[in-house]
Amino acid sequence: MPRRLQTRPVAALLAAVGIVAGVLVGRPGLESVAGCGTSGDPYPSQTAKDWVSYADHVVVASPTGERETNRRTYAKGSVAYAMDRLVSFRTDSRLWSRNSPRHALGTAFDMVAPGWEVYRSSGTRVAEMATDAPRLQAGHTYLLALRWHEGGWTVLGEGGAVPFDDHTGDQGEWCGRVLSKEDVAEGERFSRHDDHSLEKALLGQDEQAVKSALDRAGRG
């Protein structure tokens, strides 16, 4: 299977500057691999049809805080321990919900996101990154396709979390870096021309464009 780095505009941009290897947003027990790498979507997440087929809610949301969760301690190796983050979000706006969602979504919610690993010899703490997706950090805004999964909220997969600073698609934090829409447009030059992902369609677009895309997918 081709790697997502060959398709998504922001992934193509970061591939061009050498970002590698990572873990998936929203999954508990994240592996301690720093970087931004191979995909492993729990649900299809790339297209508007995927979102309306598998998500419970699509929201614009902003992190408001975080705390440690899923700490793992290692007896051997260079890493002494690692942890995930339980990130608290404010629901800024709800753009779509399925007719019978698996779980209600309020004005705030929590979700597991990549955390940190701490090296044994130096005590240095290194940020883990999401798989071809935002790390989900305070000070930024995101467009999220959420699904209730095993007792908690998760995004569908790498395509279910889109940077959305200033309510603009593909602008903001992605894989631990802050990208402008100009950066992402540059990445577009490296991406596949047959990429029909919702992320690509929303480049530089606002909430109304999201709603229109989801409405069309729901009628299709």
Buried (B, 14 or more C-beta within 10 A) or exposed (E): EEEBBEBBBBBBBBBEEEBBEBBBBBBBEBBBBBBBBBBEBBBBBBBBBBBBBBBBBBBBBBBEEBEEBBEBEBEEEEBBBBBBBBBBBBBBEBBBBBEEBEBEBEEEBBBBBBBBBBBEEEEEEEEBBBBBBBBBBEEBBBBBBBBBBEEBBBBBBBBBBBBBBEBBBBBBBBBBBBBBBEBBBBBBEBBBEEBEBBBBBBBEBBBEBBBEBBBEBBEE
